[in-house]
Amino acid sequence: MSSKHIRLILSSFLLAVGLFLSAFNADAQNKYEDSYNYQRGLEALNNSDYSTGIDYLNKEVATHKENGYAYFYLAVTYQYYEDYGRALSNINNALKNLPKKDKYMVSYAYRVRADIYDEIDQPGKALADYTAAVKNSPKEIKFLEARAGHYYGQKRYAESDADFNQILQLDPDYAYARMGLGRNCIAREEYQKAIDFFDYVAALYSDYSSALSFRAEAYFGLKDYINAASDVISALAIDRDQKAFYLLTEHAEDAYTQLLTRLKAKAISEKNNSYWPYCMGILNEAAKKYDLAIEEYKKVMTQDPNDVIAYRITNCYEELGNWKAALEYIDKAIEMDPEDVSYVNTKANLHWFAGDLDAAIAEVSKCVEADPESYFYYHRRGWFKEHNNDLDGALEDYTTSIILQPKHAYSYMTRGRRYLTRGETDLAMEDFRTCTQLDTTPNSDSCAEFAWFYLGEPEKAISFMDKLLEDDPDGNYYDAACLYSIMGEKDKALDYLQKAFDSGFNNFNHMLRDYDLDNIRDTEEYKSLVAQYAGKLSSAVEEAEEVGDWEEAIVEVPFTRAGGVTKVKCEINGLPLSFIFDTGASTVSISSLEATFMYKNDYLSAKDIVGKSSFVDANGDISVGTI
């Protein structure tokens, strides 16, 4: 969490607590409330000067060891700075010294300590304190709400339901309780019951976007993509709801047509609002329609040029393997926000993909200079140096990475391989063992499969690789090809390499330098694969460059009006036809009668038919058509 967010959260929290004190502390006045250090401490916190606030409050408790309120404020301040040790010590002192008759503040202290226990993964202690808060103030909704949320996090949905229902007995129209019950239903896959809860909240609060975004999640659970898409776009329209935005990307492929239709409608009705082309870009990018995403992002750049959109365009060109265009747009992002080191790191990676290792090293060195405490940039530079035959430099950078972050498994694996090439086998084996001890749960950053192989345990290497493939096959096919290559199983290596190409792998410059593939590099099958897919990549890049070079132009099209419609003369495969100009249509269509005539008279052939797709009409109905 950034310090800016901490300040915002803490300021709101302290303001709320101040209101609580005035409302609930009338009969339990803090006898130290006029103390100089206490007053100056609160004043500093309210002015967002937290270090000064902490200093004064520490002076206060040093002078007045019984001021439970000062301990309380210290605890919540340390908590939001994630200094949990000091937060816990101070909230314990607060519970010892707060006046017992100030039930609300005592309950809130239990709540704060419960939150701290939750954050340090002590769920049993957290539950005990949430329960103490509820028991001490049984009619205060906030404490029931906090415990219900804790139960949800522990997947104890029935107990969470009980707390939310108790809240509804206190306040039948309390929206968050019904939202909580709906969320529990989603967790149990009781989607229609969830929708009923969200319907109630949406009816009460038409501008409450969360009711719509959570209801959309339930509709997605039912595969009701039309209603789900409607709720997602409506939630985005209210306040750019983050959950709705997540659902837009999460369901970009299975609900593509429905989401795109809604977004297009918004873009037409709000022509000057660049947010909707941005969302269409995000949708297309998530659906891996990168050329279409680029088109939409470039529309945004004409209305609202900014570094985020330039970066998104960069990412799409990268996915298409168009390194030249990607570098052009990452330069624009850097120009717009030169302080964002991650953009410079992206530029380094693009040079790596493009095969310019010297440039890659130069760019990532800028990252090291800007953030010398970051282990990641040292490891990345070591990787570039290694493939640029600067093996000593690579070893030095890997070691620096490990010193800065001793739990980064990949640094041990890469350093181990360098030790191995230098003949320092004992040091290599020690690094490989450390790698396997750190990398125990297969994920996108895993590398233990290679370490297990070098440790002489190929069965464990294969088992780990199988788990990675099960979790994310497309993202791990290339690594599987590398593993089986160094294991000498050429057929499996070639099979996985082809699967990697089929799933979109396009980093040919890395592949051509990757010594993991040396065992298959001289085979005819490898050479054939490279030739075949390198050609496809070149075609894709050319198409992407054509998309990137479009310019807006005005084209005059003659038309006629008859029978209340506008007709435009067109020609398909040499057959002249008249088409109705429909401003609401997203595709050009012909009737099955015309298609049959064209097919029978050789104006259409089997090669013109590419498949089927679902279409949504103006009423929201879905039908299947031939493309």
Secondary structure, DSSP 8 states (H G I E B T S, - for coil): --HHHHHHHHHHHHHHHHHHHHHH-TTS--TTTT-HHHHHHHHHHHTT-HHHHHHHHHHHHHH-TT-HHHHHHHHHHHHHTT-HHHHHHHHHHHHHHS-TT-HHHHHHHHHHHHHHHHHTT-HHHHHHHHHHHHHHSTT-HHHHHHHHHHHHHTT-HHHHHHHHHHHHHH-TT-HHHHHHHHHHHHHTT-HHHHHHHHHHHHHH-TT-HHHHHHHHHHHHHTT-HHHHHHHHHHHHHHH--HHHHHHHHHTTTTTHHHHHHHHHHHHHHTTT-THHHHHHHHHHHHTT-HHHHHHHHHHHHHHS--HHHHHHHHHHHHHTT-HHHHHHHHHHHHHH-TT-HHHHHHHHHHHHHHT-HHHHHHHHHHHHHH-TT-HHHHHHHHHHHHHTT-HHHHHHHHHHHHHH-TT-HHHHHHHHHHHHHTT-HHHHHHHHHHHHHH--S--TT--HHHHHHHTT-HHHHHHHHHHHHHH-HHHHHHHHHHHHHHTT-HHHHHHHHHHHHHTT---HHHHHH-GGGTTTTTSHHHHHHHHHHHHHHHHHHHHHHHHHT----------EEETTEEEEEEEETTEEEEEE--TT-SS----HHHHHHHHHTTSS-GGG---EEEEE-TTS-EEEEE-
